Amino acid sequence: MTTSVLTYETAASQSLVDEVMKRSGQNIKACYQCRRCAAGCPVGEQTGVTPDQLIRLVLFGDREEALNNLLVWKCVACYTCGTRCPNNIQTARINETLKHMSKEEHRKPLTPRIADFHNAFMTSTGHLGRVNEIELMAIYETKTIFKELAKGNVKGIMDELAAQGRLGATMTKKKRMHMGMDRIKNRAELKALYKKSKGR
């Protein structure tokens, strides 16, 4: 976080609070900063922002800081925050909402590779309704390779492919690599949900 003091502006605050609450389904006004979520967050120390601090940024209407912090991108959605919260506030859902808002505003992700993995995951599940590891990694690695090619980093590409090859071999040996193309029933319903989530 770049600011040390938060200033409260009623109009900006109410607008951001209403948007985040509506989109995440979380009543952040019920947060009274007990910090039980912060005590259990596995990435709070790495990101410099804990779940309670993120909620406070939203409550104060600090849109810039709320959309541009590492917790939004590095949250592992373990839901420890919501489990510990006496008011059942799931900050992981708030993080996901802020991530979508950031993407809609065409902001650069603070961790591009996490953003690429997230997009690859959503694309893969959108096709079949289930994640297929082969398709997921193919989409993700293709994005990575093109980005590294643009930088002229051929060695980085070779190192990445070698590392993923070793990981794939280990997963296959342990029978953790799923080769099938399983599909869910009624994929049309899933696609309709995806469209609705994107506001189309």
C-alpha positions as CSV (number, residue, x, y, z in Angstrom):
1,M,0.0,0.0,0.0
2,T,1.3,3.4,-0.9
3,T,-0.9,5.6,1.4
4,S,-0.3,5.7,5.1
5,V,-3.5,7.6,6.0
6,L,-7.0,6.8,4.7
7,T,-9.4,9.7,4.0
8,Y,-13.1,9.2,4.0
9,E,-15.2,10.6,1.2
10,T,-18.9,9.6,1.5
11,A,-19.8,9.5,-2.2
12,A,-16.8,7.6,-3.3
13,S,-17.1,5.2,-0.4
14,Q,-20.8,4.5,-0.8
15,S,-20.4,3.9,-4.5
16,L,-17.5,1.4,-4.1
17,V,-19.1,-0.4,-1.1
18,D,-22.4,-0.8,-2.9
19,E,-20.7,-2.2,-6.0
20,V,-18.5,-4.7,-4.2
21,M,-21.3,-5.8,-1.9
22,K,-23.7,-6.4,-4.8
23,R,-21.2,-8.2,-6.9
24,S,-19.6,-10.3,-4.2
25,G,-22.7,-11.0,-2.1
26,Q,-20.8,-10.1,1.0
27,N,-22.0,-7.7,3.7
28,I,-18.7,-5.9,4.3
29,K,-20.5,-3.3,6.5
30,A,-20.7,-6.1,9.1
31,C,-16.9,-6.1,9.5
32,Y,-15.8,-4.6,12.8
33,Q,-12.1,-5.2,12.3
34,C,-11.5,-8.0,14.8
35,R,-8.7,-9.2,12.5
36,R,-9.4,-12.9,13.0
37,C,-9.3,-13.2,9.2
38,A,-5.8,-11.6,9.2
39,A,-4.5,-14.1,11.8
40,G,-5.3,-17.0,9.5
41,C,-4.5,-15.6,6.1
42,P,-1.7,-17.7,4.5
43,V,-0.6,-14.9,2.1
44,G,-1.2,-11.8,4.1
45,E,2.5,-11.4,5.1
46,Q,3.6,-11.8,1.4
47,T,1.1,-9.4,0.0
48,G,1.4,-6.6,2.7
49,V,-2.4,-6.4,2.8
50,T,-4.6,-8.6,5.0
51,P,-8.3,-9.3,4.5
52,D,-9.4,-6.9,7.1
53,Q,-7.3,-4.1,5.6
54,L,-8.7,-4.8,2.2
55,I,-12.2,-4.5,3.5
56,R,-11.2,-1.2,5.1
57,L,-9.9,0.1,1.8
58,V,-13.3,-0.6,0.2
59,L,-15.2,0.9,3.1
60,F,-13.2,4.1,2.8
61,G,-13.8,4.2,-0.9
62,D,-10.1,3.9,-1.8
63,R,-10.7,2.3,-5.2
64,E,-7.2,2.6,-6.5
65,E,-5.6,0.7,-3.6
66,A,-8.5,-1.8,-3.4
67,L,-8.0,-2.8,-7.0
68,N,-4.2,-2.6,-7.0
69,N,-2.8,-4.8,-4.3
70,L,-1.2,-8.2,-4.2
71,L,-3.8,-9.8,-2.0
72,V,-6.4,-9.6,-4.8
73,W,-4.1,-11.5,-7.1
74,K,-2.4,-13.9,-4.6
75,C,-5.4,-14.9,-2.6
76,V,-5.5,-18.8,-2.7
77,A,-9.3,-18.9,-1.9
78,C,-8.7,-21.2,1.1
79,Y,-11.7,-19.5,2.8
80,T,-9.9,-19.4,6.2
81,C,-11.0,-15.8,6.5
82,G,-14.7,-16.6,6.1
83,T,-14.4,-19.6,8.4
84,R,-12.9,-17.4,11.2
85,C,-15.1,-14.4,10.6
86,P,-17.8,-14.0,13.3
87,N,-20.0,-12.4,10.6
88,N,-19.3,-15.0,7.9
89,I,-17.6,-12.5,5.5
90,Q,-15.9,-14.4,2.7
91,T,-13.0,-12.1,1.7
92,A,-12.0,-14.6,-1.0
93,R,-15.2,-13.6,-2.9
94,I,-14.4,-10.0,-2.4
95,N,-10.9,-10.6,-3.9
96,E,-12.5,-12.3,-6.9
97,T,-14.9,-9.4,-7.4
98,L,-12.0,-6.9,-7.2
99,K,-10.0,-9.0,-9.7
100,H,-12.9,-8.9,-12.2
101,M,-13.4,-5.2,-11.6
102,S,-9.6,-4.6,-12.3
103,K,-9.8,-6.6,-15.5
104,E,-12.9,-4.8,-16.7
105,E,-11.0,-1.5,-16.2
106,H,-8.1,-2.9,-18.2
107,R,-5.7,-2.5,-15.4
108,K,-2.4,-4.3,-15.6
109,P,-2.4,-7.3,-13.2
110,L,0.3,-7.1,-10.5
111,T,1.1,-10.7,-11.1
112,P,0.7,-11.4,-14.9
113,R,1.3,-15.1,-14.7
114,I,-1.4,-15.6,-12.1
115,A,-3.8,-13.7,-14.3
116,D,-2.8,-15.9,-17.3
117,F,-3.4,-19.0,-15.3
118,H,-6.8,-17.7,-14.1
119,N,-7.8,-17.0,-17.7
120,A,-6.6,-20.4,-18.9
121,F,-8.6,-22.1,-16.1
122,M,-11.8,-20.2,-17.0
123,T,-11.3,-20.9,-20.7
124,S,-10.8,-24.6,-20.1
125,T,-13.7,-25.1,-17.7
126,G,-15.9,-23.1,-20.2
127,H,-15.3,-25.7,-22.8
128,L,-16.1,-28.9,-20.9
129,G,-17.5,-27.8,-17.6
130,R,-14.5,-29.6,-16.0
131,V,-10.8,-28.8,-15.9
132,N,-8.7,-30.8,-18.2
133,E,-5.0,-30.5,-17.1
134,I,-3.7,-31.0,-20.7
135,E,-5.9,-28.3,-22.1
136,L,-5.4,-26.0,-19.2
137,M,-1.6,-26.1,-19.3
138,A,-1.5,-25.9,-23.1
139,I,-3.5,-22.6,-23.0
140,Y,-1.4,-21.3,-20.1
141,E,2.0,-22.3,-21.6
142,T,1.1,-20.9,-25.0
143,K,0.5,-17.4,-23.5
144,T,3.7,-17.7,-21.5
145,I,5.7,-18.7,-24.6
146,F,4.4,-15.8,-26.7
147,K,5.1,-13.3,-24.0
148,E,8.7,-14.6,-23.6
149,L,9.2,-14.7,-27.3
150,A,8.2,-11.0,-27.5
151,K,11.0,-10.4,-25.0
152,G,13.4,-12.6,-27.0
153,N,13.9,-14.8,-23.9
154,V,14.4,-18.2,-25.7
155,K,16.3,-19.6,-22.7
156,G,13.4,-18.7,-20.4
157,I,11.0,-20.6,-22.8
158,M,13.3,-23.7,-22.8
159,D,13.6,-23.7,-19.0
160,E,9.8,-23.3,-18.6
161,L,9.1,-26.2,-21.0
162,A,11.7,-28.4,-19.3
163,A,10.2,-27.6,-15.9
164,Q,6.7,-28.3,-17.0
165,G,7.8,-31.5,-18.7
166,R,9.4,-32.8,-15.5
167,L,6.2,-31.8,-13.5
168,G,4.0,-33.6,-16.1
169,A,6.2,-36.8,-15.9
170,T,6.1,-36.8,-12.1
171,M,2.3,-36.3,-12.1
172,T,1.8,-39.1,-14.7
173,K,4.0,-41.4,-12.6
174,K,1.9,-40.7,-9.5
175,K,-1.2,-41.2,-11.6
176,R,-2.2,-37.6,-10.9
177,M,-2.4,-36.5,-14.6
178,H,-5.9,-36.9,-16.0
179,M,-5.8,-37.6,-19.7
180,G,-9.6,-37.9,-20.3
181,M,-11.9,-35.3,-21.7
182,D,-14.8,-35.5,-19.2
183,R,-17.8,-33.3,-19.9
184,I,-20.6,-32.3,-17.6
185,K,-24.2,-32.6,-18.6
186,N,-26.1,-29.5,-19.8
187,R,-23.0,-27.5,-20.8
188,A,-25.4,-24.9,-22.3
189,E,-26.4,-24.0,-18.7
190,L,-22.8,-23.5,-17.7
191,K,-22.1,-21.3,-20.8
192,A,-25.2,-19.2,-19.9
193,L,-23.8,-18.7,-16.4
194,Y,-20.5,-17.6,-17.9
195,K,-22.3,-15.1,-20.1
196,K,-24.3,-13.8,-17.3
197,S,-21.2,-13.3,-15.1
198,K,-19.7,-11.2,-17.9
199,G,-22.8,-9.2,-18.2
200,R,-23.6,-10.3,-21.7
